[in-house]
Amino acid sequence: MTKELGSDSDAEKGPGILGSVDVPSESVEKISAFTSLRVPNFRFLLGGSVLSNAAQWIQQITLSWLVYDLTGSGTILGTINLVRAAASLCMIPLAGLLVDRLNRRKLITIENSWLFVITFALGLALLLGQSNISYLFVFAFMGGMVQTIDMTLRQVLIFDIVPRSLTPNAVALIQTGWSLMRVVGPALGGFFILWFGVGGNFLIQAGAYVLVAITILRIKFPARKPAHIVRSSPLQDIKDGVQYVVKQRVTRIFMMMGVIMPLLTIPIFSVLPTIYAVQVFGDDSGRILGLLMASVGVGGVVGGIVIASLGRFEHRGRLQLVSLFLLSISLIAFAFSSALLLALFCLVLAGFFEMIFLVTNQTLLQLSIPDHLRGRVTAVVNLSYAIMPLGSLLAGAGSDLLGGPKVITIILAGIAAGIAVLIYLFSPTVRNYRLSQGMVSDGSRVTKNFDV
């Protein structure tokens, strides 16, 4: 690999909470599941991310319930999600530019404050009896814009505040927190609706953003290197990020692999479980739907802990392909399962392999990006999630056209499995990619100054 595929973190010259100490290169052989928690700044980042994810999952269930309660229309419910996705898509180029140009402490404070303001305002309006559907569309659009910045920024911050040798572990823990909230968040949202109503629920979400702000204030952001401060024109900055993805084969291939999840497999988790619960398992209470969704989250939590424990396991390219294939096989087995317990077990396996793939893909992508371009390239990479509504449309329409969710599940998962096999056979770049290739940067340095 060339030095273009990575560079030292912006954090190298930053002052620490407990003082700057070197992370010896031999310590990378002793990485356990929770090694990154030794870094105080990362603990605060992880805590803030978990709170933010909780607020987002609670918001998703609350907003969906409110839209359907007001309109009784699945079309309007889908349109709300489409509006949010459109806002995210519009903000992607600007998100990367802001992350690379602005002070990152100020940026995360501003965007978190914005989420607090719009969430608090909507909750207050609902408590005052202003249940207008137009407010919900405006809220979805404004929230989608800011969440794009938040998603890009939090991926970049991992490389600011932990040593490069710990980044695979740190990414795994962040994703594990997300998966945990996928289990807990919707359940909390449902209970909060019963206890406090939808208006009170949005106020609780606003309170979560206050707690996120507290964790932000505790993080000591390292100084950025002068070479990493962007000074060219905004248009040229955006162009640089796009050109890097186009020219760098490793980044381009891993980005294309990242499209597989939102287009082919995530819609099976997000759209089809409701149909499975009703048509296959005869659920009319929502209990089985909750079990199906929770099973995926449980598997994801276990998978996150496992991938965080791999330490210096080298064959990450092969691991990515194998996990994608086994994820697809687990979903196909789920489609053939008529017994509930077997179906739940298959979804636990699917959630497990989904997390292995997501963490591996995101880690290898981020390791392939130089620090001075990280925000802009990350924003381009996140384009893959803007196509998720297309995947949801394929899953939902396929279920209607093909007489139920089973056939479309087999088709989508089968395509994903076929892609994994083809890449394994014909792409030695992915098949033979090793973790150490991404770790090498600026003379293969792996010792840095960080808070530990």
C-alpha positions, 0 to 999 in steps of 0.5 A: 500500500502507498502512503496515500491510503492513510496518515497520522491522526490529527491528534498527534500534537494534542494535549491530554487529560492525564498527560501525553503518553506513548502507546507502545507498538507491542501493546496492539497485540494485547487489544481486548474488547474494551481496550479503547475505553482506557482513553478518557476522551473516547469514553466521553465520545462513546457515551455521547454517541449512545445517548444520541443513538437512543434519542434517534431511535426513540424519535423514529418510533415516536415520529412514525407513530404520530404520523400514522395516528394523524393520517392513517396513511402508510404513504405519508409515513413513507414520505416522511422518511423520504423527506429525511433522506432527501435532506441528508442527500443534499447536505452530504457534500457540505457536511464533509466540507464543514467537518474538515474546515471548522473547529470540530468541538464547535461544530458538534456543539452547534449541530447538537444544539440545533437538534435540541432546539427543533426537538424541544420546539416540536415537543412543546408545540404538540403539548400545546395541541398543535398537531399539524402534519406540516410541522412533522415534515419540516422537523424531518427535513431539518433533522435529516440535514443535521444528522448527516453532519453528525454521522460524518463528524462522529466517524471522523472524531474516532481518528482524532482521539484514539491511537490508530492501532486502536481504531478498529476496536473503537469503531466496533464499540461505537457500532455496538452501542448503536446496536444496543440502542436498536434493541432498547430505543424502540422499546423505550419510545413505546413506553414513553408514549404511554407514560408521557404522550408524544409531546412529552416524548419529544421533550425527553429526546431534547433532554437526551441532547442536553446530556450529549452536550455535557459529554461534549464539554468533557472531551478535550479535542486535540489540536489539528496539524497545520497541514490538515487545515483546509484553505482552498476554495469550498468547491475545490475542497468538495472536488478533492473528496470526490476525486480521492474516492474515484482515484483510490482503488481500495477506498472505492472498492470498500465504498461500493461494498458498503452500498450492499447493506442499505440496498439489499439487507438492511431493508429486510431488517427495517421493512419486512419484519412487520409483514413477517409478524402478521402474515407468517406468524399471525401477530396482531399485538406487536409482540412478535414484531418486537421479538423479531427486531430485538433478535437482530439487535441482540445479535449485533451487540454480540457481534460488536463485542466479538469484532472488538476483541479481534485485536490485530487479526489481519485478514479483514478483507476476507472477514468482510466477505465471509461475514457478508455471505453468512449474513445472507445465508442467515436471512435466507434461512430466516425466510424458510423458517416457519417456527418462531424460535428458529426464525429468532435464532436466524435473526440473531445470527443475521444481526451478528454477521451484519455487525461484523461486516459493518464494523470491518467495512467502516474500519477499512474505509476509514483507514484508507482515508488520509486525515486531511481529507477524512471529513470530505471523503467520509461524507462521500462514503455516506452517500451509500446510506442515502439510497436506503429508501430505494432498498426499502421500496424494493423490499416493500414493493417486492413483498406486495408483488411476490405474495409475501416477504419470503420470496423477496427476502431470498432474492435480495439476500441471494444477490448479496451472497452472490456478490460476496462470492464474486468479489472473493473469486475475482478481487484479490484486492479485497480478498487479500487485504490485511489490517496492517496495510491500513495501519501503515502511515507516514513511515509505519509509525504506530506510536502516538501521543494520546490520553490513556 
